[in-house]
Amino acid sequence: MFPSRRFLAAYVFFVGVPLLLLVGVLHLGRNLTAPVSVDGTWDFFPQAPQSTISVCGSEAVFTTSVLTIAQSGQVLSMDLHPLMRQPAMGRIQGVAISAPALQAPARASGCREPQSFSLKGTVDLGIKRLTISGELQFDGCPSCAPVTFRAVRRISAEGGL
């Protein structure tokens, strides 16, 4: 009878305990929701006043930008081409997007080099094509006012988003 008690104890330990842990994890995670998917390529449309463009960069930088976002959960890797030197890390919480330290290749007149900026925006879920609206804040450059923008996700060739 001694081997059967050992078998029963091993069975409870190796089967019962993992099942209880699984039920506990599922119970704790039942209220979790996945973040909004913003992964992909976005057409970036800044709405900068002409005075900001002349002081803080060339007009081409503010009119022909493409925002590329790679997403893993709440963590984002963002590249705003041709404005940035390298991709930067950001976060999405709910519908709010933030990227605190993006590096720009161009030096704006009267601003320190390399110029950095931060991006804050919100995802608009109310329409068929997702859009992001927000602002770029040029850090360390008091003569550069924040630039508002709108980004529209490109539709892929397969017809999906």
C-alpha atoms as a printed R data frame, in Angstrom:
    type eleno elety resid chain resno       x      y       z
1   ATOM     1    CA   MET     A     1   0.000  0.000   0.000
2   ATOM     2    CA   PHE     A     2   3.011  2.267   0.465
3   ATOM     3    CA   PRO     A     3   3.693  2.600  -3.306
4   ATOM     4    CA   SER     A     4   0.104  3.615  -3.977
5   ATOM     5    CA   ARG     A     5   0.343  6.493  -1.461
6   ATOM     6    CA   ARG     A     6   3.506  7.715  -3.152
7   ATOM     7    CA   PHE     A     7   1.769  7.444  -6.515
8   ATOM     8    CA   LEU     A     8  -1.254  9.384  -5.224
9   ATOM     9    CA   ALA     A     9   0.958 12.098  -3.715
10  ATOM    10    CA   ALA     A    10   2.965 12.388  -6.945
11  ATOM    11    CA   TYR     A    11  -0.239 12.512  -8.996
12  ATOM    12    CA   VAL     A    12  -1.693 15.302  -6.857
13  ATOM    13    CA   PHE     A    13   1.575 17.222  -6.980
14  ATOM    14    CA   PHE     A    14   2.264 16.848 -10.723
15  ATOM    15    CA   VAL     A    15  -1.348 17.093 -11.989
16  ATOM    16    CA   GLY     A    16  -3.470 18.756  -9.343
17  ATOM    17    CA   VAL     A    17  -1.135 21.645  -8.444
18  ATOM    18    CA   PRO     A    18  -0.542 22.745 -12.089
19  ATOM    19    CA   LEU     A    19  -4.295 22.601 -12.738
20  ATOM    20    CA   LEU     A    20  -4.958 24.783  -9.691
21  ATOM    21    CA   LEU     A    21  -2.284 27.238 -10.851
22  ATOM    22    CA   LEU     A    22  -3.791 27.342 -14.347
23  ATOM    23    CA   VAL     A    23  -7.261 28.057 -12.962
24  ATOM    24    CA   GLY     A    24  -5.779 30.820 -10.762
25  ATOM    25    CA   VAL     A    25  -3.948 32.451 -13.681
26  ATOM    26    CA   LEU     A    26  -7.059 32.324 -15.870
27  ATOM    27    CA   HIS     A    27  -9.116 33.825 -13.048
28  ATOM    28    CA   LEU     A    28  -6.630 36.667 -12.486
29  ATOM    29    CA   GLY     A    29  -6.305 37.414 -16.218
30  ATOM    30    CA   ARG     A    30  -9.985 37.404 -17.138
31  ATOM    31    CA   ASN     A    31 -10.176 41.217 -17.108
32  ATOM    32    CA   LEU     A    32  -7.053 41.787 -19.220
33  ATOM    33    CA   THR     A    33  -7.535 43.271 -22.676
34  ATOM    34    CA   ALA     A    34  -5.087 43.449 -25.528
35  ATOM    35    CA   PRO     A    35  -3.842 46.916 -26.506
36  ATOM    36    CA   VAL     A    36  -5.058 48.531 -29.707
37  ATOM    37    CA   SER     A    37  -3.072 47.300 -32.711
38  ATOM    38    CA   VAL     A    38  -1.125 50.188 -34.268
39  ATOM    39    CA   ASP     A    39   1.472 48.046 -36.019
40  ATOM    40    CA   GLY     A    40   2.123 49.050 -39.613
41  ATOM    41    CA   THR     A    41   2.901 51.947 -41.904
42  ATOM    42    CA   TRP     A    42   1.162 55.288 -41.461
43  ATOM    43    CA   ASP     A    43   1.034 58.342 -43.708
44  ATOM    44    CA   PHE     A    44   2.083 61.241 -41.488
45  ATOM    45    CA   PHE     A    45   0.466 64.656 -42.079
46  ATOM    46    CA   PRO     A    46   1.852 67.437 -39.868
47  ATOM    47    CA   GLN     A    47  -0.066 70.688 -39.613
48  ATOM    48    CA   ALA     A    48   2.790 73.044 -38.854
49  ATOM    49    CA   PRO     A    49   2.600 76.797 -39.202
50  ATOM    50    CA   GLN     A    50   5.057 78.171 -41.766
51  ATOM    51    CA   SER     A    51   7.017 79.911 -38.981
52  ATOM    52    CA   THR     A    52   7.670 76.556 -37.274
53  ATOM    53    CA   ILE     A    53   8.799 74.980 -40.542
54  ATOM    54    CA   SER     A    54  11.260 77.766 -41.261
55  ATOM    55    CA   VAL     A    55  12.790 77.668 -37.762
56  ATOM    56    CA   CYS     A    56  12.612 73.981 -36.856
57  ATOM    57    CA   GLY     A    57  13.357 72.177 -40.116
58  ATOM    58    CA   SER     A    58  12.814 72.008 -43.824
59  ATOM    59    CA   GLU     A    59   9.330 71.956 -45.294
60  ATOM    60    CA   ALA     A    60  10.061 68.563 -46.917
61  ATOM    61    CA   VAL     A    61  10.575 66.987 -43.491
62  ATOM    62    CA   PHE     A    62   7.163 68.197 -42.393
63  ATOM    63    CA   THR     A    63   5.269 67.202 -45.535
64  ATOM    64    CA   THR     A    64   6.667 63.872 -46.770
65  ATOM    65    CA   SER     A    65   6.953 61.760 -43.644
66  ATOM    66    CA   VAL     A    66   6.055 58.121 -43.132
67  ATOM    67    CA   LEU     A    67   5.533 56.709 -39.650
68  ATOM    68    CA   THR     A    68   6.397 53.025 -39.247
69  ATOM    69    CA   ILE     A    69   5.364 51.300 -36.034
70  ATOM    70    CA   ALA     A    70   6.309 47.819 -34.846
71  ATOM    71    CA   GLN     A    71   4.325 46.660 -31.822
72  ATOM    72    CA   SER     A    72   4.821 44.032 -29.149
73  ATOM    73    CA   GLY     A    73   2.069 44.367 -26.562
74  ATOM    74    CA   GLN     A    74   2.249 47.887 -25.130
75  ATOM    75    CA   VAL     A    75   5.792 48.498 -26.396
76  ATOM    76    CA   LEU     A    76   6.242 50.287 -29.717
77  ATOM    77    CA   SER     A    77   9.238 50.783 -31.974
78  ATOM    78    CA   MET     A    78   8.612 53.917 -34.034
79  ATOM    79    CA   ASP     A    79  10.428 55.315 -37.062
80  ATOM    80    CA   LEU     A    80   9.385 58.641 -38.564
81  ATOM    81    CA   HIS     A    81  11.173 58.780 -41.916
82  ATOM    82    CA   PRO     A    82  13.016 61.019 -42.882
83  ATOM    83    CA   LEU     A    83  12.819 62.982 -39.633
84  ATOM    84    CA   MET     A    84  14.482 60.429 -37.316
85  ATOM    85    CA   ARG     A    85  18.014 59.040 -37.188
86  ATOM    86    CA   GLN     A    86  16.968 55.668 -35.793
87  ATOM    87    CA   PRO     A    87  13.815 53.973 -34.493
88  ATOM    88    CA   ALA     A    88  12.728 54.985 -30.998
89  ATOM    89    CA   MET     A    89  10.825 53.183 -28.300
90  ATOM    90    CA   GLY     A    90   7.341 54.239 -27.285
91  ATOM    91    CA   ARG     A    91   4.286 52.912 -25.440
92  ATOM    92    CA   ILE     A    92   0.580 52.583 -25.988
93  ATOM    93    CA   GLN     A    93  -1.763 52.651 -23.011
94  ATOM    94    CA   GLY     A    94  -5.422 52.412 -23.925
95  ATOM    95    CA   VAL     A    95  -5.596 54.690 -26.967
96  ATOM    96    CA   ALA     A    96  -2.760 57.005 -25.875
97  ATOM    97    CA   ILE     A    97   0.591 56.750 -27.670
98  ATOM    98    CA   SER     A    98   3.794 58.315 -26.383
99  ATOM    99    CA   ALA     A    99   7.416 58.293 -27.481
100 ATOM   100    CA   PRO     A   100   9.540 60.506 -25.219
101 ATOM   101    CA   ALA     A   101  12.889 60.835 -26.982
102 ATOM   102    CA   LEU     A   102  13.031 60.716 -30.764
103 ATOM   103    CA   GLN     A   103  16.243 61.837 -32.445
104 ATOM   104    CA   ALA     A   104  16.077 64.020 -35.555
105 ATOM   105    CA   PRO     A   105  18.948 64.126 -38.071
106 ATOM   106    CA   ALA     A   106  18.498 67.776 -38.969
107 ATOM   107    CA   ARG     A   107  19.656 70.595 -36.751
108 ATOM   108    CA   ALA     A   108  17.174 73.403 -36.482
109 ATOM   109    CA   SER     A   109  18.545 76.915 -36.404
110 ATOM   110    CA   GLY     A   110  18.917 78.132 -32.843
111 ATOM   111    CA   CYS     A   111  18.414 74.632 -31.436
112 ATOM   112    CA   ARG     A   112  20.893 72.219 -29.898
113 ATOM   113    CA   GLU     A   113  22.310 69.356 -31.916
114 ATOM   114    CA   PRO     A   114  21.197 66.614 -32.194
115 ATOM   115    CA   GLN     A   115  17.648 67.844 -31.950
116 ATOM   116    CA   SER     A   116  15.229 65.569 -30.168
117 ATOM   117    CA   PHE     A   117  11.480 65.649 -29.973
118 ATOM   118    CA   SER     A   118   8.678 63.780 -28.264
119 ATOM   119    CA   LEU     A   119   5.494 62.455 -29.778
120 ATOM   120    CA   LYS     A   120   2.141 62.173 -28.026
121 ATOM   121    CA   GLY     A   121  -1.047 61.102 -29.711
122 ATOM   122    CA   THR     A   122  -4.331 59.258 -29.472
123 ATOM   123    CA   VAL     A   123  -5.741 56.542 -31.700
124 ATOM   124    CA   ASP     A   124  -9.191 57.265 -33.167
125 ATOM   125    CA   LEU     A   125 -11.133 53.985 -33.210
126 ATOM   126    CA   GLY     A   126 -14.417 55.472 -34.441
127 ATOM   127    CA   ILE     A   127 -13.826 55.126 -38.182
128 ATOM   128    CA   LYS     A   128 -12.956 52.277 -40.561
129 ATOM   129    CA   ARG     A   129  -9.341 53.353 -41.119
130 ATOM   130    CA   LEU     A   130  -7.465 53.975 -37.912
131 ATOM   131    CA   THR     A   131  -5.994 57.424 -37.443
132 ATOM   132    CA   ILE     A   132  -3.644 58.875 -34.868
133 ATOM   133    CA   SER     A   133  -3.794 62.533 -33.953
134 ATOM   134    CA   GLY     A   134  -1.413 64.315 -31.638
135 ATOM   135    CA   GLU     A   135   1.576 66.608 -31.475
136 ATOM   136    CA   LEU     A   136   5.343 66.672 -31.841
137 ATOM   137    CA   GLN     A   137   7.134 68.689 -29.175
138 ATOM   138    CA   PHE     A   138  10.668 69.803 -30.054
139 ATOM   139    CA   ASP     A   139  12.773 69.377 -26.913
140 ATOM   140    CA   GLY     A   140  15.386 71.976 -26.017
141 ATOM   141    CA   CYS     A   141  14.187 74.404 -28.670
142 ATOM   142    CA   PRO     A   142  12.098 77.238 -27.226
143 ATOM   143    CA   SER     A   143  11.614 78.820 -30.658
144 ATOM   144    CA   CYS     A   144   9.923 75.655 -31.993
145 ATOM   145    CA   ALA     A   145   6.211 75.461 -31.184
146 ATOM   146    CA   PRO     A   146   4.579 72.022 -30.916
147 ATOM   147    CA   VAL     A   147   3.441 70.672 -34.272
148 ATOM   148    CA   THR     A   148   0.075 68.945 -34.441
149 ATOM   149    CA   PHE     A   149  -0.235 65.961 -36.761
150 ATOM   150    CA   ARG     A   150  -2.590 63.367 -38.125
151 ATOM   151    CA   ALA     A   151  -1.458 59.913 -39.238
152 ATOM   152    CA   VAL     A   152  -3.554 57.516 -41.335
153 ATOM   153    CA   ARG     A   153  -2.749 53.811 -41.500
154 ATOM   154    CA   ARG     A   154  -2.009 52.540 -44.991
155 ATOM   155    CA   ILE     A   155  -4.120 49.700 -46.341
156 ATOM   156    CA   SER     A   156  -2.023 46.667 -47.233
157 ATOM   157    CA   ALA     A   157  -2.027 45.122 -50.711
158 ATOM   158    CA   GLU     A   158  -4.048 42.140 -49.416
159 ATOM   159    CA   GLY     A   159  -6.964 44.441 -48.653
160 ATOM   160    CA   GLY     A   160  -6.674 44.268 -44.850
161 ATOM   161    CA   LEU     A   161  -5.276 46.792 -42.428
